[in-house]
Amino acid sequence: MTYATMQDTAVKPIPLRDLMPWGIFGSLMFAIFLYFVGAEQGATAVVRGETIHEYVHDARHLLGFPCH
């Protein structure tokens, strides 16, 4: 591609309706991640046992969530 053809190429904005599903998906993934790191322990636990707690233990401390 030469410089002249690169100049002629226009960048089109991405419509909001095309970005919305990705924004919702990203928000949902973040909320699930935050739940498992921050609250998956004790009375609010969805998964029985300590498996999830031990798996995300270091992330809990890194993000400042108390766990013991």
Backbone torsions as a table, in degrees:
resi	resn	phi	psi	omega
1	MET	NA	129.2	-179.6
2	THR	-88.6	169.4	-179.4
3	TYR	-63.1	-36.7	-178.1
4	ALA	-65.0	-39.4	179.9
5	THR	-75.0	-28.7	177.3
6	MET	-68.3	-34.2	178.9
7	GLN	-69.7	-31.7	-178.0
8	ASP	-77.6	-16.5	-177.9
9	THR	-79.8	123.1	179.2
10	ALA	-97.5	141.8	177.6
11	VAL	-90.6	123.5	-178.7
12	LYS	-94.5	137.5	176.5
13	PRO	-69.8	149.3	178.7
14	ILE	-86.6	125.4	179.7
15	PRO	-63.9	147.8	-178.7
16	LEU	-60.5	-34.9	-179.5
17	ARG	-66.1	-22.1	175.2
18	ASP	-83.5	-25.8	179.9
19	LEU	-87.4	-24.6	-174.8
20	MET	-56.5	-46.5	178.7
21	PRO	-60.2	-37.1	178.7
22	TRP	-69.5	-35.8	176.3
23	GLY	-65.7	-42.3	178.1
24	ILE	-65.8	-44.6	178.4
25	PHE	-60.9	-45.3	179.3
26	GLY	-63.5	-40.9	178.3
27	SER	-65.0	-41.4	178.5
28	LEU	-64.1	-43.9	178.4
29	MET	-63.3	-40.0	178.2
30	PHE	-64.3	-42.7	179.9
31	ALA	-63.9	-41.1	178.4
32	ILE	-65.6	-43.8	177.6
33	PHE	-60.4	-46.5	-179.1
34	LEU	-63.5	-38.4	177.3
35	TYR	-62.4	-50.3	-176.1
36	PHE	-66.3	-34.6	178.6
37	VAL	-78.0	-40.1	-171.3
38	GLY	-96.3	-25.4	-170.9
39	ALA	-131.3	-4.2	-177.4
40	GLU	-78.7	79.0	179.4
41	GLN	-170.2	136.7	173.7
42	GLY	75.8	-134.5	-172.8
43	ALA	-66.7	-26.9	-177.8
44	THR	-93.5	7.5	-174.5
45	ALA	-67.2	134.2	174.9
46	VAL	-91.7	-38.7	-179.4
47	VAL	-99.7	130.9	-179.3
48	ARG	-71.4	145.9	175.8
49	GLY	90.7	-169.5	-176.1
50	GLU	-105.3	9.5	-174.5
51	THR	-60.3	-52.5	-179.0
52	ILE	-64.9	-41.4	179.6
53	HIS	-58.3	-46.0	-179.3
54	GLU	-69.3	-33.3	-179.1
55	TYR	-68.1	-37.2	-177.7
56	VAL	-105.7	16.0	-175.1
57	HIS	-57.1	-48.8	-178.5
58	ASP	-66.9	-35.4	177.7
59	ALA	-66.0	-35.3	176.6
60	ARG	-58.0	-49.9	-178.7
61	HIS	-66.9	-38.8	179.6
62	LEU	-61.1	-38.8	-178.2
63	LEU	-89.8	-1.0	174.9
64	GLY	87.4	16.3	176.8
65	PHE	-85.4	130.7	176.7
66	PRO	-76.6	146.5	178.3
67	CYS	-141.9	-11.6	175.9
68	HIS	-161.2	NA	NA
